[in-house]
């Protein structure tokens, strides 16, 4: 978390401050913005790998007081306009397309403004999976499911308890009851209540039309800005079939023990 403050530059309203961030994910909170910030993302990986990275930013819901640009060799491309209220909107670009230039807008009272956003750096393949627009709701092939089991941030067997649709954000929240937890990167799925049941929530696009239904599924997916995003989710009996077939042929990319 980086939290610069414009009040320290009150007498130099055109100051430009450089911020260097080494983490692959985090957040920027610019209090009382004046002047501008240049945000330099410098992850602790080989510079040769930079060209394979995608940067995504998600403005805070109440972010205000500055425009956010993509800057490369002095040219600015507007990413987020001050006051833009697109709920849960995520903006992504290739690492080699430029850096972030955050410029304060003229304000009568800067003490009422805080500009902020979360950021994530990820491989282009992962970013494409999360932000695909071509066919985001299509079923996964057997090969895609088996690979998802090996590479996903979470893998669980569970059932759909309920689905909450959020029209404004164009998302659905799947409330999942977990019968077996294979893997989770973050503690999204937790024990709840006296019954000791594991539960959690997974988000997906509203257009996918997820509905509550009977039976168990294998849920896989990625963590994105602290939320679980749905990837492949075959019915569990179908996953057992494809897993056994691949194992019999020696083609399983990894072991999970599906029983």
Residue pairs with C-beta under 8 A, 6 or more apart in sequence:
1 26
1 27
1 28
1 29
2 19
2 21
2 26
2 27
2 28
2 29
3 28
3 29
3 30
3 31
4 17
4 19
4 30
4 31
4 37
5 30
5 31
5 32
6 30
6 31
6 32
6 33
6 34
6 35
6 104
6 110
7 31
7 32
7 110
7 111
9 15
9 17
9 34
9 35
10 34
12 35
13 34
13 35
14 35
14 36
15 34
15 35
15 36
16 35
16 36
16 37
16 38
17 35
17 36
17 37
17 38
18 37
18 38
18 40
19 28
19 37
19 38
19 39
19 40
20 40
20 42
21 28
21 39
21 40
21 41
21 42
21 119
22 42
22 43
22 44
23 43
24 43
24 120
24 121
24 122
25 118
25 119
25 120
25 121
26 118
26 119
27 116
27 117
27 118
27 119
28 37
28 39
28 102
28 115
28 116
28 117
28 119
29 60
29 114
29 115
29 116
30 37
30 65
30 66
30 102
30 114
30 115
30 116
31 114
32 65
32 110
32 111
32 113
32 114
33 65
33 66
33 102
33 104
33 107
33 110
33 113
33 114
33 115
34 104
34 110
35 103
35 104
36 101
36 102
36 103
36 104
37 66
37 100
37 101
37 102
37 103
38 71
38 99
38 100
38 101
38 102
39 99
39 100
39 101
39 102
40 99
41 55
41 95
41 99
41 100
41 119
41 121
43 53
43 121
50 95
50 96
51 94
51 95
51 96
52 123
52 124
53 94
53 95
53 121
53 122
53 123
53 124
54 92
54 93
54 94
54 95
54 121
54 122
54 123
54 124
54 126
54 127
55 92
55 93
55 94
55 95
55 100
55 119
55 120
55 121
56 90
56 91
56 92
56 119
56 120
56 121
56 122
56 127
56 131
56 224
56 225
57 68
57 79
57 80
57 90
57 91
57 92
57 100
57 117
57 118
57 119
58 88
58 89
58 90
58 91
58 117
58 118
58 119
58 225
59 68
59 80
59 84
59 89
59 116
59 117
60 114
60 116
60 117
60 118
61 85
61 87
62 114
63 80
63 114
63 115
63 116
63 117
64 82
64 83
64 113
64 114
64 115
65 82
65 104
65 105
65 107
65 110
65 113
65 114
65 115
66 82
66 102
66 103
66 104
66 105
66 113
66 115
67 78
67 80
67 81
67 82
67 102
67 103
67 105
68 78
68 79
68 80
68 91
68 100
68 101
68 102
68 115
68 117
69 76
69 77
69 78
69 79
69 100
69 101
69 102
69 103
70 76
70 77
70 79
70 93
70 97
70 98
70 99
70 100
70 101
71 77
71 98
71 99
71 100
71 101
72 97
72 98
72 99
75 98
76 101
77 98
79 91
79 93
79 100
80 91
80 117
82 105
87 168
87 169
88 169
88 171
90 131
90 224
90 225
92 127
92 131
94 124
95 121
102 115
104 110
104 115
107 113
118 225
118 226
120 224
120 225
122 130
126 222
129 222
129 231
130 222
130 224
130 229
136 205
136 207
136 208
137 205
137 207
137 208
137 209
139 234
140 148
140 231
140 232
140 233
140 234
142 242
142 245
142 246
144 232
145 218
145 220
145 232
145 234
145 239
145 242
146 242
146 243
146 246
146 252
146 253
147 253
148 155
148 220
148 231
148 232
149 155
149 182
149 218
149 220
149 243
149 253
149 254
149 256
150 253
150 254
152 183
152 220
152 221
152 222
152 231
152 232
153 183
153 184
153 185
153 186
153 221
153 222
153 223
153 228
154 183
154 184
154 185
154 186
154 188
154 189
154 219
154 220
154 221
154 223
154 228
155 182
155 183
155 184
155 218
155 219
155 220
155 256
156 176
156 178
156 180
156 181
156 182
156 184
156 189
156 200
156 218
156 219
157 178
157 179
157 180
157 182
157 216
157 217
157 218
157 219
157 236
158 176
158 177
158 178
158 179
158 180
158 198
158 216
158 217
158 219
159 176
159 177
159 179
159 214
159 215
159 216
159 217
160 174
160 175
160 176
160 210
160 211
160 212
160 213
160 217
161 175
161 176
161 177
161 199
161 212
162 175
162 212
163 172
163 173
163 174
163 175
163 210
163 211
163 212
164 172
164 173
164 175
165 171
165 172
165 173
165 206
166 172
166 173
166 206
167 206
169 206
170 205
170 206
170 207
171 203
171 204
171 205
171 206
172 203
172 204
172 205
172 206
172 208
172 210
173 201
173 202
173 203
174 201
174 202
174 203
174 204
174 210
174 219
174 230
175 199
175 201
176 189
176 199
176 200
176 201
176 202
176 219
177 197
177 198
177 199
178 189
178 197
178 198
178 199
178 200
179 198
179 216
181 189
181 198
182 256
185 223
186 223
186 226
186 228
188 200
188 201
188 202
188 223
188 228
189 198
189 199
189 200
190 198
190 199
190 200
191 197
191 198
192 198
192 199
200 228
201 228
202 219
202 221
202 228
202 229
202 230
203 227
203 228
203 229
203 230
204 210
204 229
204 230
215 235
215 236
215 237
216 235
216 236
216 237
217 233
217 234
217 235
217 236
218 232
218 233
218 234
218 235
218 236
218 239
218 258
219 230
219 233
220 231
220 232
220 233
221 228
221 229
221 230
221 231
221 232
221 233
222 228
222 229
222 231
223 229
234 242
236 258
239 258
240 258
240 259
243 252
243 256
243 258
244 258
246 252
